[in-house]
Amino acid sequence: MSAAAALAAKIRSGDVTVGVIGLGYVGLPLARAFIEKGVDVLGFDVDPAKVAKLREGRSYIGHIDSDVVRSMRANGFDATADFGRLDEPDAILICVPTPLTETRDPDLAYVVESARAIAARLRPGQLVVLESTTYPGTTRDVVLPILAAGGLRPGVDFLLAYSPEREDPGNPDFSAPTIPKVVGGLDAESLAAATALYARIVVRVVPVSTVEVAEGCKILENTYRAVNIALVNELKVLYDRMGVDVWEVIEAAKTKPFGFQAFYPGPGLGGHCIPIDPFYLTWVARKHGLATRFIELAGEINTSMPAYVVGRIADALNDREKPVKGSRITILGMAYKRDVDDPRESPGFELMDLLLQKGADVEYNDPHIPTLKPMRRYPNLKMSSRELTPEYLRSRDCLLIATDHSAYDWPSIVAHASLIVDTRNALRGLSGRATIIRA
């Protein structure tokens, strides 16, 4: 029996250990899903502080309670920063970031470093699955050569597959086990083993013919959302100029039972997928001599939204005979989406930066983010969340709603603030002391 066949049999029997590289918003929920199905997990992360917290039974992700981490620890989960232990798991899942460079080219440094760490300890009988979002061709052209450089044969000595993550942080309606998992294998043996592995934790595995199809699937999912969000963002600007409420237009269109899916405008794109993934596709298109004009136009529209919002703030303050410079402005919500503590690629940071450049006195409140961490593009926006007391609200010249967390007491905010610029339609139907501007 080949090493690949032995691994597949081991997976089916349940006597398998899974390694997860990257214990963030994707990797930790994935580890939890395996633990809850009785599969031991060894998690790897380059951040010793994260590892220490997990070993102490403490969570650093808002929607995963520390009680959950303690339960995981009691049922076969361990975490380590020692990548020399990568020969211990039978299957290794790579869940690391794939950001963009300053020139919007793919930055695969974390994927490459993970592959090199695995290659240094790769043994016969292991399965490696890349989950990080990337362009079609990454698994075959980038990861495979690194793993095979030591002489082990793919499909015989080790197996390689791609399965895109579909985590939706903070969404109680969807968790890893309830979301179908697309899987593409480098070969038939890799596909069979990866399918058997994920079948232990998800409601449905969707095998596809190649790793490139699985990689392309993830890019399509997120590009679809980016393009449709760009459409409603562009309509928002147009309808505002026409005096038409874009939010009411969308609600009316939603009544059509076919041929329409609602997307909503906002102050810009955030999160680890939608602001980034489409640019992976435009990059690889250029390598093939093509231009993805539709995707690039959508990117231009979405990335222009923070500047549009700041312009609306300037207009609203101007109507009160106040310049942006020196105005006291508080941003409500620095997370990229409602009810999470995830600030990755949040438009709140660009909004804050643009307002500071114009000389505004900018502060923020976010019930899920007590202090701002240094971000890749904004390392110096260091401050703490302010308490929204009635006195504080009355003291500010403008509030900017960037993220509509459920924890906000909107009636109280409207009752005490003087001017609110609402980018999320959070204040629909409310009235009070505040003048409300939709942007």
NORUR-V310515 format. One line per field, one symbol per residue. phi: phi as a letter, one per 20 degrees, with the letter a starting at -180 (. if undefined). psi: psi as a letter, one per 40 degrees, with the letter a starting at -180 (. if undefined). burial: + if it has 16 or more other C-alpha atoms within 10 Angstrom, else -. Layout:
phi->???
psi->???
burial->???
This chain:
phi->.ffffffgfffffnebdddcenddfdffffgfffgfdndfcdecbfefffgffffendeddgedffgfffffffcodccbdeffefeffeccdecdfcfdffemefdegfffffffffgfcgcgneddcedffaegofffedfggffefeofefncecdbbcbffcfcgnefeccgfedgdeccdfbfffffffffffffcdfbddfcfbffffffffffgefgffffffgffffgfffffemdefffgffffffffbmbcfccfaeqeboedffdggfffffffffemcdefffffgfffffefgfffffffffffgfdmceffnfecdeendffbfmcdeeglffgffgffffffenfedcbcbfdcfceegdgecfdedadfefefgffgfeefbddeebeffffefgffffdfdbcddeclfdgnebrffeddeb
psi->hiddddddddddeegihhhhhgfaeddddddddddeeehihhihiehddddddddefhiehdehiddddddddefehiiiegeeeeedidhhhhfiigaiidefihgfddddddddddddehiheihhhhehhaiheddddddddddedeeihieddiihihhhifhgheheehiddehihhhhididddddddddddeeeidhhghididddddddddddddddddddddddddddddddefhhddddddddeeheiehhhiiiaeiiiiecdeddddddddddddefihgddddddddddeedddddddddddddddefhidheihhhhhheieihfifhehfheddddddddddeeihhiihheegdihihidegeeghiihihgidddddeidhhhhdhgidehgdddddddidhhhheefdeheiiadihhhh.
burial->--+++-++-++----++++++++++++++++++++--++++++++----++--++-++++++++-+--++-++-+++++++-+--+++++++++++++++----++++-++--+++++++-+++++++++++++++-+++--++-++------++++++++++++++-++----+++-+++++++++-++++++++++++++-++-++-++++++++++--++--++++++++++++-+------++--+------------++++++++++++++++++++++----------++-++-++++++++++-+++-++-----++--+++++++++++++++++++++++++++-++-+-++++++++++-++--------+---++-+----++-++++++++++--+-+--+++++++++++++++------+-++++
